[in-house]
């Protein structure tokens, strides 16, 4: 028969051993999620978390900085503001959907509409 007095401490020890691993994985997932919204600033044109540029020093330092901010519990907005202040708006992987950047999202729709109008009504 299983002795409950022996199993309870064992489960407690295993639980305390697993909790840091779960927290570490959650932090890594958040770094990957937030880092996917930025470009690597080594001018390779790749997403920060996917930069495989040989000899790139920017992605390592940017990911380290991002990891520190995530581990502190900084919000995504605060992280974004920090990166934009440091690197400018070119750090965005895609333009924000607000303000003047909204033009970048609307231009393809406008061009498609204009081409359709010219093709359909040109005759």
Helices and strands as residue ranges (DSSP letters): H 4-35, G 48-50, H 58-72, H 76-87, G 89-91, G 99-101, H 102-121
